[in-house]
Each structure stands twice: as structure tokens, then as C-alpha cells.
Amino acid sequence: MDEPGWDVDPSDEISSVVEFVGRQLKLRREAAELRVSDFAEIIGYGEDLIRKIERGARIPRPEYLDKVDGVLGADGLISSMKKEMREARYPKKARDLAKLEAQAVEIGLYSNHNIHGLLQTEEHMRALFEMRQPSFSRGEVERGVAARMGRQAILQRSPTPALSFVQEEATLRRSIGGTMALRRQLEHLAEVAQLRGVTFQVMPLDCESHAGMGGLIEVLKFRDGTGVGRSEGAFGGHPVSDPKQLRILELRYGMIRTQALRPRESLAFIERMLGET
């Protein structure tokens, strides 16, 4: 039950929230006059894990909180902490991205190096994290995978934001994780490409004009008319929200979409690749 990926990074601002939850759990256990050893026997978790959670060094898993809630008769108060603790597991950068994506009504994404995280299978993203240099620890890999999988909930959100993806052909031909992993990734892309609210396009290698040579582009628009964007090849790679700067990214992304294969052609392209794999 003490799996990697649930340890707290002391430098992360979320650590204070985890410590607060740990203190609350300890206070409730002590109010029930239960020693750690007795409590561990009742809930079926190790004493060391309980002590880590209560001092804020370990993020409690959702099932742990449910178990404690029932044993201590908290009437759902402890279980209500599950959402915050599940999000606490994600690295700060992933949490910030997820918050922005959750608020967006329109998202445009151009990826030139990797298949975008919102489109990756768990197998594909795990292979990417595991080949990272310098190497990630097992816990860091698990945190990264969990965070990226969590962000993909946006694909099932209701109402669904308008999602537009443009992927470089090269990213679809890399056998990350092996040939069968690539095949499963292509099958997943074909499924996502047919979801309502999703537009998927492939930028072919043989294009003669390409507005995305500066690298990745992300443009998010919100309900109040504001937006935020980022590009590796503009404004030092930093996120921008100034309307003039954002307009530049929108123009580049719009041009990329016109130069890429149309959605129906892109789906046919993926299906041809599946036939070759």
C-alpha cells in the first residue's frame, strides 16, 4: 500500500496543505483514544505509513481517507479531502496546467517533438518518463504519469471545450516503448480524433511551407474573452496574456492549421500508419 509517487516534495507549496491534513487526521485519531499501533491494526495499514501521513510527509491515498473516515465516524468530512490530496500528488507545473485547461473553453495545441500529453496513452507517457535523462526516480515517474493521466479528464468534460491538435508526422513515427506500444498509441489517436469537440490534424513531413518551425505552440481561451499562450519560439518561451502577443501566437497557430492535413485526411493518415505497423 506504500507505493511510490505519494511522497511530498518539501519545496512544493502544496506541502503545507498535506501537513494540515495530516495534523487533522492525527487529532481525530487521538480524540478517539487510539494509539498508532491500534489504529494500524483496525484500518489495515502499516504504522510507518500512518506516521508519515500524520506528519505530512506522505500524501494519503483516496482509499486511505475513506477507510479512516469510516473507522473514526467522520461522516464524510475526511473523505471530502480526497480531491485535494489526489491533486497534491501532481507536480506543481502539472497542477497549474490542469487548472488553466479546466477553465478554458477553447484550446489549440501544436506539438513538434512529442505527442501532446493530452493525447498520450499511459504506456507511451510512462516510456517517455522512464527514458528521461537524468533519470527520474520511480516515485517521480509515477507522479508524472498520474498527473498527465489526470489532465486527460478534460477530454470527457461536459461541456467539452473546443480542442484542436496539430501533430508533426515525425512524432507519430517514433516507436516510443516499442512497435506494439506505437500501434496502441496510434489506435488511441484515432479514437480521440473522432470525439465530439476534438479536431485532430497531422502536419506532414513533405510540407513546403511551415509556420511552426519555431516549435511548440499552446493557445488557451477563456469564457471572459481573455487568453494565455506559449511558444518555444516566441517571447522567450514564457506564457503570455497580453492581447498583442497572444494575437501573434493565434496567427501562427491558425497558419499551421491551414498548412496541415485536414481532419478527415489526418484520420485516414493514422489508419494508413496502423496498416503499416
N, C-alpha and C positions, 0 to 999 in steps of 0.2 A: 504493500500500500504506500510505501515511502518512495514513490517514483521520482526520477529526475525531472527538472523543469518547474518545480514548485518552490524552489528556494528564492529568498528575497535578495535583490541587489541593494545593499545599504545605500548606494549613491542615488537610487531611484526615488523620486519624490513620493511614489506610491507606498514606500516602506512605512511611512508614518500611519497610513490607513491600515496596513496589515498589523502593525503593532497595536493600534487601537482595538481592532477586532480581537486580537489575542488577549488583551487585557480584559475585555468584556467576557470572553469565554472563561478565563481563569476566575474572575469574580463570581460568575454564575456557578461554576463547579464548587468553589469554596463555600458559597452560600448554601449549597446542597450538602455541605459537610462531607465531601468525597475527596479522599486523597488521590493523587495521580495514579497510584497502583490500583486502587479500587475502581477508579473511573476507566482505566485502560481495560480492565477485565470485563467491565459492563459493556463498553462500546466496541470492543474487539480491535482496538488499535494499540500499537506499542507505546510504552511510557515515554521513550525518547521523542517520538513524533509529537505526542501531546505537549511535552515541554517546549519543543521547538515552536509549535503553533502558538502557545500561550505567551511566549516571549517575543513573538513577531518575527522569528527567523524562518518561518515556513508558512506558505500560503495554504490555508485549509481548502481541501477539495470540496466540491458541492455535496458529495455523498457523506463526507465527514460532518458537515454542518447540519445536514438533515438528521443524521444519527444523534448528534449532540442535542439538537432541538427536541427530539422525541424523548430522550433519556432525562433531560433536565426540565421537561414540561414548559418549554418557552413559547408555546402556542404560535409558532411560525416566525418569531422575532429573529432567531438565529438563522433560520433557513432563508430569511429575506436578505441576508448578506451575500448570498451566492453570486449574484450578478457582479458585484464589486470585486469579489475575490477571484472570480473567473477572469475578469478583465485585468486584475492586478498581475496575473501570470504573464501577460503580454509585455514585451519590451516597450519602453516609452514611445519610441518612434512609431511602432505599430498601433499603439493606443491613439496617438494623435491622428494618424491616417484614418483609422476606423471612425473617429469622431467626425472628421470632415466628410468622409464618404457617406456617413449615416445622415448628414444634414443636406447633402447635395440632391438636387433634382435633375441634374444633367452632368455626366462625367464623360470626358473624352480622353483616351489614353493611346499613345503611340509608343511601342516598345521595339527597340532595335537590337538589344543584346540578349535578353532573356524573354521567355514567355511571361507575360504580366502575371503578377501574383494572384490576381483575381481569377485567372484562367487556369492556374496550375492544378494538377492532381496532387494529392498528398504524397504519392510516390515520387513525383517529379520534384516537388519542393524539398522533400527530405534528402534526395540525392544532391540537390544544389547546396543545401546547408552542410551536408557531410563532406563535400569536396572543398569547402571554403578553406582558404589559407590566409593567416594562420588558422589552425584547426579550432573549431568550436568544441566545447565540452559536450558530453551527452545531454546535460541539462539545457545548455544553450540551444542545441538543435531542437529539443522538444519544445522549448519556449517559442522558438522561431516558427516551427511548424504549427503549433497551436494558435499563435497569433494570426498567421496567414490564413489558416482554415477559418478562424473566427471572422475575418474580414469578408470572406466569401458569402456570408449570410446576406449581404446586400443583393445578391442575385435572386434571392427569394423574398425580398422585402415587398411589402404592399403598403402604399402604391410603389411600384418599381420605378426607380429613376431611369431616365434615358441613358443607356450605356453604349458607348461607341469605342470599339477597339480596332487598332490597326497594328498588325504584327508583321515584322520583317520575315520574309521567307526563310532566311538563314536560321532564325530562332526555331522554326518548325522542323528543321532537318538535323538538328543536333540530337544525337542519341543519348541524352542525359539519362543515366540509370540503366541503359541497355536498350536493345531493339524492342523488346516487349513493353518496356516502360514507355517508350516513344509511341508505340501503337496505342496504348491505353490513353496517353495524353492527347493524341490526335482524335480518338473517339470522343473524349471529353469535350474537346474544342467543337466538334461537330454538333454535340448536344447543346452546348451553351449558345452556339451561333444561332440556334433555332428557338431560343427562348424569347418570349414577348419582351419588348423593350430593349433588346440587345441587337446591336449592329456590329457584325464582325467582318473585317476586311484584311486581305493579305497584300503586302507590298512586295511584288515580285522582284527577283534579283535582276531581271533583264530590263528594268525601267530605265529610260534615258534621261528623265528629269525627276529630281527628288528633293523635296523641300525639308526633309527630315535629317539631313546629313549632320546636323548639329547634335543629334542624339535624342534621348527620351523626351517626351512632352506629356504633361498632365494638365488638364483644364477642368476645374470643378465649378459649377454654377449653383447658386442657392436661390431659394424661393423669393428672397427680398431683392433680387436683381444683382447682388454682388457676386464676386467670384474669387477664386485663387488659382494660380497656375505655377508650373515649374518646368524648366527645361534645362538639360545639361549644357546646352549650347547658348544660353542667354542669361543675362543678369547674374552671372557667377554661379548659376545652378541653384540660387536661393528662391524660395517661394515668393511670389509677388501677388499683390492685390490691387495695385494702382491701375485704374481703368486703361490708361495708355499702354502700360507694359503688358497687361492682360490681353489687350487687343492684338498685340504683336503675336502672342502665342496662339491666339484663336485663329489668326490669319494663316499662320504656318500650319496649324493642325488641319484647317479647312483645305489648304492646298494639298496636304498629304492625302487626305481622303479622296480628293478628286484624282490623284495620281495612282492610287491603289486599285486593286481589282474590286469590282462591285460585289456587294454581299452575296448574291447568288453565285457569281463566278468564284468567290472565295470559298464558299461551301463545297463547290464542285472540285476546287483545287485540293481541299483537305481530303475529300473522298478519293481522289486520284492517288494522293500520297498513301492513304490507307491500303489501296490496292497494290502499291509498290512495296509496302512494309511487311 
